[in-house]
Amino acid sequence: LSQSRACHLVGECFGKPFRALVAEERMEHARRLLIATDYRVNEVANMTGFNNVEHFNRTFRRHNDLPPGEYRRRYRMTFE
């Protein structure tokens, strides 16, 4: 099975490209880390596969409508 065929099959099965599924998983992991840990934003970025914190911030904001720090402040309160 070639890489392109595998990506095509994933898209057919899940209705989204493989790349979008991976991005969603990375953002979900980042959200959990921001709420449940005291890791700094740059550490969360590295733990979720982003080598550049600015790129992580832009991507996080695009997926969640909030920057990571604001997301943590807003949603951590509901779990404490």
Summary of the structure (lengths in Angstrom):
residues: 80
radius of gyration: 14.7
end to end distance: 47.1
largest distance: 47.1
contacts: 204
relative contact order: 0.12
helix: 74%
strand: 0%
